[in-house]
Every structure is written in structure tokens, then in C-alpha cells.
Amino acid sequence: MMIQHLVLFKFSSGTTKEQKEEAMKRLRHLKEELPGILDLHTNVDFSKMAKGYEVGLAAQFTNMAAFENYVPSKEHQAVVSYLKEIGLADVLEFNFHADADK
């Protein structure tokens, strides 16, 4: 059963545009580094309706095992460390079975 992983990131006022772009680059690279990621997209909010969350990520995993491998992986944890280093202020995460409505 496919897993959809949605994350919104809020940063401190001191986080630069360049740092956010680097964070998104590192997040996108996870698709090449880790098995089981079918699709991964990340970008900045353009609507200004996201209550201060500036960057979003949507990733789809082949199954629960791939998702469970992703979270603690050294590759993912390295990106999490970078996000914290550049001023991550809050994260909103939502995960669901992508094909549950079939």
C-alpha cells in the first residue's frame, strides 16, 4: 500500500532564501539516495495562505517499509540536521495510505 508523506516547514526570520533553496535541494536528493521513494517534490508556498509555513514537501513511498526506512535513515537525518541548523521553527507532518480509497 503506497504511503503519501506531506510536510510543511516554518523557518525563523533569520533563515535566508539561499538556505531554504539548499534545504529543498537536499530534500529532493533523497529520492536518489533512498530506495522506495516513488516521487518527491518540494517548493515554496506561493499563495501566502499557509500560516507561516514557507516550504512544502510531498513524497510518495512504495509501501510502509520504505517509509519506515526513510525516517531514521542517515541520509534523511542529515537533512533534518541541516534544517535545524538553518533555523527550522516548526514542522507540520501528515501521512496517509495513498491508495486506500481504491
Secondary structure as GFF3:
##gff-version 3
##sequence-region A 1 102
A	DSSP	beta_strand	3	11	.	.	.	ID=ss1
A	DSSP	alpha_helix	17	33	.	.	.	ID=ss2
A	DSSP	beta_strand	37	44	.	.	.	ID=ss3
A	DSSP	beta_strand	55	61	.	.	.	ID=ss4
A	DSSP	alpha_helix	64	70	.	.	.	ID=ss5
A	DSSP	alpha_helix	74	85	.	.	.	ID=ss6
A	DSSP	beta_strand	88	97	.	.	.	ID=ss7
###
